[in-house]
């Protein structure tokens, strides 16, 4: 699947069946369902891709302190671009696995 194909799926009523939970969370986030995305991030705390997602979600929420904590847990720097750029980077990263 490509980033464009994933982005096109955002018009569907539900995320695509069988995609990785992090992609599901990013789908929910893009569709205004932050809490559902956050629940997925919390479901596997301690795994880097989930912690990285968690960091993005708290950055989007505007909680920079909490976001910083999750970026550190994910062993990555705070993303320097826009939220939209970070969302796309996270999708692309997950698609490459």
Buried (B, 14 or more C-beta within 10 A) or exposed (E): EEEEEBBEBEEEEEBEEEBEBBBBBBBBBBBEBBEBBBEBBEEBEEBEBBBBBBBBBBBBEEEEEBBBBBBEBBEEEEBEEEEEEBBBBBBEEBBEE
